[in-house]
Amino acid sequence: MRFLLDENVDARTATYLRAAGHDVTTAQDDPGMGSQDTEVLAAALNDRRVLVTNDTDFGELILRRGLPHSGVILFRLQTNAFAAKQAALELVLRDYSDRLSEFLVVMDGRVRVRRPRR
């Protein structure tokens, strides 16, 4: 699977995903440090990558404004501990691998699949 990690995602996530055999880039590399969310979203879409983020602004862009995407994993955990995020990501990759092209909100103990408003 191909992933683009937003600037706000722990760098250890890239190491974890690469060790699992995934193709990973970061927003710092493409589209570049300090890029607007719309640019990050466009870069992920253009490269057919699932965007991994902690930024709820992507919900506004995708779910309300209807911008296209190639999949989003949004973390909304009560903790910022890497171990918790790694465990949540393992759950997503195991149980939602067929839905990675959708907008997934990862919360403590559950994953919610969100669809844009029509």
N, C-alpha and C positions, 0 to 999 in steps of 0.2 A: 504494500500500500504506500501511497505517496502522501506526505504530510508537509504542511508549512506551519511552523511554530511562531505565534505572535511574540512580540518583544516582551510581553509580560509573563511568558511561560518559562519556568525554571529550565536552565540549560541542561540539567541532568535528564530532562525528558527526551531530548535529542539523542543522548547517549543510550538511554533505555530503548527507544524505538529503533535505533540503528542496530543495536545488539540483537534485536528481535527480527532483523532482516528487512526493515522498512527503509524507504528512501525519504530522507528528511532534509529540509532546508529551513532557514529561519528568516523572519521578516527583516532582521538586521542585514542579511545578505541580499534579499530580493523581496520587496522593492527598495529596501534601505532603511537605515536607522532614522527614526522620527517620521516615518511616512504616515500619511492620513489613513484612517481605517478603510476608506473606499479603495485606496491604492493597494493595501494589503489584501483585501477581498478580491480585487481584480487580478492580482498576481497569483493568488491561489487558484482562481478559476482558470486563468490562462494556462497554468501549468498542470491543471487537473489534480490539485492537491486538496486534501482535507485540512481545513484551518483549525488549529488547536489554540484556544485562547481562554483568558479569564475576563475578557472585556465584554460587558453586557451591551455596549454600543452596537455590536454586530447584530444583536436581536432587533434593534431598531432598523438597521439598514436592510436586513433580510426579511424579517417578519412583518414589518409595517410598510417599508418602502418598496419591498418586493425585488431588491437587487438579486441578480443570479449568483449562485455559488456552486461549488462542487463538494460541499459537505462542511459542516462545522461541528466541533466538539467544544462546547462552552462549559467550563468548570464553575460550579456554584457551590463549592464545599464550604463547610463551616470552619475549616482549618486550611492554612496554607502549607502544611507539612508535606514535604515531597512524598513521603511514604504513603500518605492518604491519597494523593493525586495519582501516584503510580498504581496503587491498588484499584482505584476507580477506572483508570485507563485500561488496565488489564481486563476488568469487567466489560468495558465497552468493546474492546477488541475481540473478546471471547463471545459475548452474547449479542452484540449488535453489528457484527462485521458485515452483514448484508444490508445495513442501514446507514453506513458511513457517509453516503451521499446526501443525507438529510441533515437537519439542524437538531443536534442532540444536546440537551442540557443535562449535565451530570451533577447530581446532587447526592447528599449523603444517603447511601443505601438504595438509590434508584436513578433511573435514566428516563428522561421525558423527551419524546420526539415531538418537535414543534413544526407546525406547518404555517406558511405565510397566510395572512388574511386575504381573502379574495374580494 
